Amino acid sequence: MGEYGTIKIHLAELLEKSGMSKNKLSHRAELQRTQLNHYCNGTVTRLDVDVLARICTVMQCGIGDLLEFVPPEGEE
């Protein structure tokens, strides 16, 4: 974790809770499957606001449901 904290992406959990498949989400949100996998695995290095908006629209969730700021250790 960096000295400034990190952003945790909860897309995999949201997908599991909704019962929607990655294939369905990638089709509805017009995302490449590899791009979607990076968001699900938390390995994306730069967040794209357009992609986030598409995911939130299709998943019918808010940005706070999808992203979480985790402060650096020792700070709360």
N, CA, C and O of each residue as an XYZ file, in Angstrom:
304
protein
N       0.849     -1.179      0.000
C       0.000      0.000      0.000
C       0.892      1.237      0.000
O       1.891      1.279      0.717
N       0.546      2.224     -0.781
C       1.343      3.433     -0.880
C       1.231      4.309      0.342
O       0.386      4.085      1.209
N       2.083      5.301      0.406
C       2.065      6.203      1.554
C       0.804      7.067      1.592
O       0.511      7.687      2.614
N       0.061      7.113      0.490
C      -1.163      7.905      0.424
C      -2.417      7.048      0.505
O      -3.528      7.569      0.411
N      -2.255      5.756      0.677
C      -3.406      4.864      0.699
C      -3.648      4.297     -0.687
O      -2.827      4.456     -1.589
N      -4.769      3.643     -0.843
C      -5.087      3.005     -2.116
C      -6.590      3.001     -2.347
O      -7.377      3.274     -1.440
N      -6.968      2.688     -3.569
C      -8.379      2.563     -3.936
C      -8.664      1.079     -4.147
O      -7.979      0.414     -4.925
N      -9.662      0.570     -3.460
C     -10.067     -0.824     -3.617
C     -11.314     -0.870     -4.496
O     -12.253     -0.099     -4.297
N     -11.314     -1.777     -5.465
C     -12.430     -1.915     -6.404
C     -13.244     -3.145     -6.004
O     -12.702     -4.244     -5.889
N     -14.533     -2.955     -5.795
C     -15.418     -4.029     -5.327
C     -16.272     -4.628     -6.439
O     -17.369     -5.118     -6.172
N     -15.794     -4.596     -7.669
C     -16.598     -5.076     -8.788
C     -16.867     -6.576     -8.704
O     -17.986     -7.013     -8.974
N     -15.878     -7.362     -8.342
C     -16.080     -8.818     -8.255
C     -17.171     -9.145     -7.243
O     -18.009    -10.013     -7.491
N     -17.165     -8.454     -6.103
C     -18.184     -8.687     -5.078
C     -19.571     -8.260     -5.566
O     -20.564     -8.943     -5.318
N     -19.625     -7.122     -6.261
C     -20.905     -6.649     -6.796
C     -21.466     -7.625     -7.832
O     -22.667     -7.896     -7.856
N     -20.592     -8.143     -8.678
C     -21.036     -9.113     -9.682
C     -21.583    -10.372     -9.013
O     -22.634    -10.886     -9.397
N     -20.863    -10.858     -8.014
C     -21.300    -12.069     -7.317
C     -22.647    -11.845     -6.633
O     -23.536    -12.695     -6.696
N     -22.784    -10.702     -5.984
C     -24.031    -10.388     -5.277
C     -25.210    -10.253     -6.243
O     -26.327    -10.659     -5.924
N     -24.960     -9.685     -7.416
C     -26.042     -9.460     -8.380
C     -26.375    -10.711     -9.190
O     -27.472    -10.835     -9.733
N     -25.420    -11.634     -9.265
C     -25.628    -12.825    -10.074
C     -25.385    -12.601    -11.564
O     -25.632    -13.492    -12.377
N     -24.900    -11.409    -11.922
C     -24.618    -11.104    -13.323
C     -23.257    -11.691    -13.708
O     -22.312    -11.646    -12.921
N     -23.166    -12.229    -14.895
C     -21.899    -12.791    -15.366
C     -20.997    -11.683    -15.914
O     -21.458    -10.605    -16.288
N     -19.708    -11.983    -15.947
C     -18.759    -11.040    -16.543
C     -19.081    -10.825    -18.015
O     -18.953     -9.712    -18.523
N     -19.499    -11.883    -18.701
C     -19.834    -11.749    -20.119
C     -20.993    -10.781    -20.323
O     -20.955     -9.943    -21.223
N     -22.015    -10.895    -19.495
C     -23.177    -10.017    -19.621
C     -22.781     -8.567    -19.323
O     -23.183     -7.651    -20.041
N     -21.997     -8.365    -18.269
C     -21.559     -7.006    -17.927
C     -20.695     -6.424    -19.040
O     -20.882     -5.271    -19.427
N     -19.760     -7.202    -19.553
C     -18.880     -6.672    -20.603
C     -19.679     -6.307    -21.852
O     -19.376     -5.319    -22.521
N     -20.696     -7.102    -22.161
C     -21.545     -6.807    -23.317
C     -22.387     -5.549    -23.069
O     -22.412     -4.646    -23.905
N     -23.070     -5.489    -21.935
C     -23.961     -4.354    -21.644
C     -23.204     -3.048    -21.450
O     -23.685     -1.988    -21.850
N     -22.021     -3.114    -20.838
C     -21.234     -1.899    -20.578
C     -20.264     -1.593    -21.715
O     -19.524     -0.611    -21.658
N     -20.270     -2.435    -22.746
C     -19.386     -2.262    -23.899
C     -17.923     -2.171    -23.474
O     -17.207     -1.237    -23.836
N     -17.495     -3.176    -22.691
C     -16.121     -3.265    -22.217
C     -15.471     -4.510    -22.791
O     -16.134     -5.522    -23.016
N     -14.176     -4.428    -23.025
C     -13.443     -5.625    -23.412
C     -13.319     -6.516    -22.182
O     -13.193     -6.029    -21.058
N     -13.357     -7.820    -22.408
C     -13.317     -8.762    -21.286
C     -12.027     -8.605    -20.483
O     -12.061     -8.697    -19.256
N     -10.893     -8.372    -21.140
C      -9.628     -8.206    -20.411
C      -9.668     -6.965    -19.532
O      -9.161     -6.977    -18.410
N     -10.269     -5.895    -20.039
C     -10.400     -4.665    -19.254
C     -11.266     -4.930    -18.024
O     -10.931     -4.501    -16.920
N     -12.370     -5.631    -18.216
C     -13.259     -5.978    -17.106
C     -12.524     -6.839    -16.076
O     -12.685     -6.637    -14.873
N     -11.730     -7.781    -16.536
C     -10.967     -8.630    -15.618
C     -10.004     -7.814    -14.767
O      -9.830     -8.104    -13.583
N      -9.379     -6.802    -15.350
C      -8.476     -5.942    -14.583
C      -9.233     -5.219    -13.469
O      -8.714     -5.077    -12.362
N     -10.444     -4.766    -13.748
C     -11.256     -4.107    -12.724
C     -11.691     -5.118    -11.656
O     -11.683     -4.800    -10.466
N     -12.062     -6.316    -12.066
C     -12.488     -7.348    -11.108
C     -11.334     -7.805    -10.216
O     -11.524     -8.042     -9.023
N     -10.152     -7.927    -10.789
C      -8.996     -8.408    -10.035
C      -8.290     -7.303     -9.265
O      -7.386     -7.578     -8.476
N      -8.694     -6.053     -9.486
C      -8.040     -4.936     -8.814
C      -6.656     -4.651     -9.353
O      -5.824     -4.073     -8.653
N      -6.394     -5.053    -10.604
C      -5.064     -4.845    -11.188
C      -5.025     -3.667    -12.158
O      -3.992     -3.413    -12.778
N      -6.131     -2.951    -12.294
C      -6.148     -1.779    -13.167
C      -5.290     -0.693    -12.502
O      -5.366     -0.493    -11.290
N      -4.479      0.001    -13.300
C      -3.577      1.004    -12.726
C      -4.117      2.425    -12.856
O      -3.758      3.300    -12.068
N      -4.969      2.656    -13.839
C      -5.568      3.980    -14.020
C      -7.066      3.812    -14.220
O      -7.514      3.114    -15.130
N      -7.823      4.458    -13.359
C      -9.277      4.373    -13.457
C      -9.778      5.303    -14.557
O      -9.347      6.452    -14.657
N     -10.675      4.804    -15.366
C     -11.271      5.556    -16.466
C     -12.691      5.939    -16.038
O     -13.520      5.061    -15.801
N     -12.978      7.244    -15.936
C     -14.286      7.681    -15.441
C     -15.422      7.232    -16.360
O     -16.528      6.977    -15.885
N     -15.172      7.133    -17.646
C     -16.199      6.649    -18.573
C     -16.528      5.181    -18.289
O     -17.695      4.791    -18.277
N     -15.507      4.387    -18.065
C     -15.707      2.973    -17.739
C     -16.450      2.845    -16.407
O     -17.372      2.039    -16.285
N     -16.051      3.639    -15.412
C     -16.721      3.597    -14.113
C     -18.201      3.965    -14.241
O     -19.053      3.349    -13.602
N     -18.503      4.965    -15.065
C     -19.891      5.369    -15.275
C     -20.689      4.258    -15.945
O     -21.838      4.009    -15.578
N     -20.088      3.592    -16.921
C     -20.786      2.483    -17.588
C     -21.042      1.332    -16.627
O     -22.127      0.750    -16.624
N     -20.044      1.003    -15.811
C     -20.212     -0.081    -14.841
C     -21.315      0.268    -13.850
O     -22.187     -0.557    -13.578
N     -21.284      1.480    -13.311
C     -22.309      1.901    -12.343
C     -23.707      1.885    -12.962
O     -24.669      1.494    -12.302
N     -23.827      2.303    -14.210
C     -25.123      2.308    -14.888
C     -25.656      0.894    -15.047
O     -26.807      0.617    -14.712
N     -24.824      0.004    -15.555
C     -25.262     -1.373    -15.798
C     -25.519     -2.100    -14.476
O     -26.493     -2.843    -14.362
N     -24.657     -1.895    -13.482
C     -24.804     -2.579    -12.201
C     -25.836     -1.906    -11.299
O     -26.191     -2.438    -10.248
N     -26.312     -0.734    -11.715
C     -27.280      0.048    -10.936
C     -26.769      0.273     -9.510
O     -27.440     -0.032     -8.524
N     -25.553      0.822     -9.448
C     -24.939      1.093     -8.154
C     -24.315      2.481     -8.174
O     -24.197      3.103     -9.229
N     -23.927      2.946     -7.031
C     -23.237      4.216     -6.914
C     -21.732      4.010     -6.926
O     -21.250      2.892     -6.747
N     -21.001      5.079     -7.134
C     -19.546      4.986     -7.186
C     -18.985      4.517     -5.841
O     -17.962      3.834     -5.801
N     -19.648      4.878     -4.750
C     -19.222      4.446     -3.420
C     -19.419      2.957     -3.189
O     -18.765      2.369     -2.327
N     -20.315      2.345     -3.953
C     -20.496      0.896     -3.871
C     -19.370      0.176     -4.600
O     -19.000     -0.944     -4.248
N     -18.836      0.830     -5.612
C     -17.823      0.233     -6.482
C     -16.398      0.476     -5.983
O     -15.546     -0.408     -6.068
N     -16.145      1.673     -5.466
C     -14.790      2.065     -5.053
C     -14.742      2.371     -3.556
O     -15.702      2.881     -2.978
N     -13.619      2.052     -2.954
C     -13.394      2.359     -1.536
C     -11.985      2.891     -1.376
O     -11.035      2.309     -1.899
N     -11.841      4.007     -0.648
C     -10.530      4.539     -0.339
C     -10.036      3.883      0.949
O     -10.711      3.934      1.977
N      -8.857      3.268      0.888
C      -8.247      2.651      2.052
C      -7.066      3.515      2.448
O      -6.071      3.567      1.726
N      -7.158      4.206      3.599
C      -6.068      5.102      4.005
C      -4.783      4.323      4.302
O      -4.818      3.115      4.535
N      -3.648      5.034      4.290
C      -2.391      4.360      4.616
C      -2.441      3.799      6.041
O      -3.145      4.320      6.906
N      -1.688      2.739      6.261
C      -1.691      2.126      7.584
C      -1.223      3.131      8.627
O      -0.310      3.922      8.388
N      -1.864      3.083      9.781
C      -1.530      4.004     10.852
C      -2.364      5.262     10.840
O      -2.299      6.054     11.780
N      -3.166      5.469      9.775
C      -4.039      6.647      9.698
C      -5.484      6.181      9.602
O      -5.797      5.289      8.814
N      -6.347      6.765     10.380
C      -7.770      6.441     10.276
C      -8.611      7.595     10.713
O      -9.839      7.506     10.695
